[in-house]
Amino acid sequence: MGTGRTLRKESHVRPCKTPAGKARKSKAQRARLVKFGMSAEEVAAMGAEDVRVLVQRPTLVKKLVAKKAAKKAV
């Protein structure tokens, strides 16, 4: 394997993110939040950055869902 200029220049080696790839990833993350227990309407109303942050912290999501469920029960 070579160590020339081509391999040092990241922009030539690493592919760019495509809009389709971003959309696919976002859809998968939203589906994951729904599996954690959030409502689909609530997830659909969220922005992409909020979805990304919550997917990284599943225990936080489960706590939020439990808190909302407890509020509804009372």
Buried (B, 14 or more C-beta within 10 A) or exposed (E): EEEEEEEEEEEEEEEEEEEEEEEEEEEEBBEBBEEBBBEEEEBEEBEEEEBEEBBEEBEEBEEBBEEBEEEEEE
